[in-house]
C-alpha cells in the first residue's frame, strides 16, 4: 500500500508531500489545485510514460518519490493475504532486476519499497532508483502492474483487455484449467515438429547432396593416422636437409668418443685442485652429467636421422593423400582448421554422423509427417473436448458474475443498466476455445456494447467500481486508484459511489479524487489539496482534514454558508465512516 508520496517540479506543483492510510483515501480541493497532478505523479512512479512538458517551467527536472509498505507476515483478512502475495511477486521482480528488497525499512511490522524517479526538462530523460538501486522505467512498469490499478482519463485500463477479463472470470469462478493447458501444450509440441519438417525446403535436392557428401567422406576413410600426415609429409619432403643438419649437430657434439675425451680431461684438471678447493667436486659431478646428456643427445640425433629413408614413391603417395585431406578440410570444415580442441579425424567422424542422421530424418519425412498429422488430429480433438468443458465452466461463472456486477451497478445509480459476460466460441488458443467479452447495456432499448466501446469515462469508471466490488476477494491488486469516478453524477448516486468505494476499500487501499461531498464523506482518510500564492510563487500543499477542518471542506464542497455547514454535519454523521487503525512507523 502507498504510505507517502513526494512531488517536486511536476506540472504546476513546485513541492507537494502527502501521506496516505489504509482504507478509502479521498482527495478534494478546488479545480486546478493539483489533485490530478498527484495521481499523475503516482502513475509516473509506477512506470507511466512521461509526456513532453511535464517538468515545471524554470526547473531542471521533476522528481517523484513514492514509499509503499507491505506487511512482513500476512495479517488477518483479505488485505494482509493480498499484500503479502503482491510482495512475493515484487520480490521476484526485484531479484530479477538485481535490486535488494527491504525487510525492515518500513518498521518492525512492514517491508518497504521506495521508488524515486526524476525526469529532465531537456529531452525528458528519466532516471530511476528502486530501494536506492539504479533501475529502469521498464522495471517500474513491472512493479506497477503488481501494485496498483489506476482508473482515469489517462489510464490504460486493464479491464478493457480481454486477457484481464478472462483471468478475472476464471479467478471469480475458480476455473480449473490444468487439463486444457496440458492438452494445448501437447498439441503445440506436435505442431512445432510438423512445422520443422514442412519448412524443410528442396528436400530432394538436400537428400541427394547428403548422400553424395556422406559417400565422399566415407570413401576418404579418414583415420587417426591422418591427424599426423602433414607432419610426416614435411619430414619426408625435407629428409635431405634433416639428415645433413643432424650430422652437423653430432659432429659439433664430438660423437661418443669426443665427449668421453673431453669429460676425462675436465675430470683430470679438476682433480688437481680438489684437495685445496672442495667445491671442485661438485663441478666434476656437473661436468659428468653434461657429458652423459651430450652423449645421449648425440645418439638420439643420429638414430632419428638413420630412420629417415627418402622414398620417392612414399612421398608421392603422401602428396596424394594430403591433397585429399586438405580438400575435405576446406570443403567441410571451412575456418575450423585449428584442431587443438579436437583432431581432424574426430571432427570428420562427427560430421559424417550428423549428415547421416539428417539424411535418415529427411528420407523418412513423409512417413513421419503422416504419423505426426495423425497425432495432431487426436490432440485437436482432446483440445476441443477440454476446451468445451472449460467453456461450460466459464459460462456458468459468467452468469453469476454478470448478476452480481449488475446488482452493484444498481447501487451505483445504473438502475436500468445491465452487465453481461459473453463467452463466444473461438479457435483454440493457449487460453481456451472461447473469447471472453464484458458487455454493458446502459439503458433499456440500447444495444449492449463491449466495455472497450464505452466512450464515457464516468460510465467505465463506475462499471469498473462495480466489477471491483464483485471481484474484491479474487483480485490481487492491493491499490486501486479512481480519478473522478463520480464525474457527472450527484445526489444519492454520489453517496452510492462513496459507499461502494468504502466497501471495496475494506479489502485494499483505495485512492480517489472526487468533487462530490456525498462521496467524500465515506473516506477513512481525507486529503485536501490547495494552492496559494506566496512571494509571487504558487504553492501547493496537501493537508489531512479531520474534525472541524474536514467539516469545513465538506461545507465548501456544498457551496458554503450556514445551511451548507449544517448539511455537511448531517452528511458526515449519516456516513459514519469508520477510522482505520494505523500501523505505520512514524516518518
Secondary structure, 3 states (H helix, E strand, C coil): CEEEEEEEEECCEEEEEEECCCCEEEEECCCCCCHHHHHHHHHHHCCCCCCCCCECCCCCEEEEEEEEEEECCCCCHHHHHHHHHHHHHHHHHHHHCCCCCCCCCCCCCEEEEEEEEEEECCCCCEEEEECCEEECHHHHHHHHHHHEEEECCCCCCHHHCHHHHHHHHHHHCCCCCHHHHHHHHHHHHHHHHHHHHHCCCCHHHHHHHHHHHHHHHHHHCCCHHHHHHHHHHHHHHCHHHHHHHHHHHHHHHCHHHHHHHHHHHHHHHHHHHHCCCCCHHHHHHHHHHHHHHHHHHHHHHHHHHHHCCCCHHHHHHHHHHHHHHHHHHHHHHCCCCCCCCCCHHHHHHHHHHHHHHHHHHHHCHHHHHHHHHHHHHHHHHHHHHHHHHHHHHHHHHHHHHHHHHHHHHHHCCCCCCEEEEEEEEEEEECCEEEEEEEEEECCCCCCCEEHHHCCCHHHHHHHHHHHHHHCCCCCCCCEEEEECCCCCCCHHHHHHHHHHHHHHHCCCEEEEECCCHHHHCCCCEEEEEEEEEECCEEEEEEEECCHHHHHHHHHHHHCCCHHHHHHHHHHHHHHCCCCCCCCCCCC
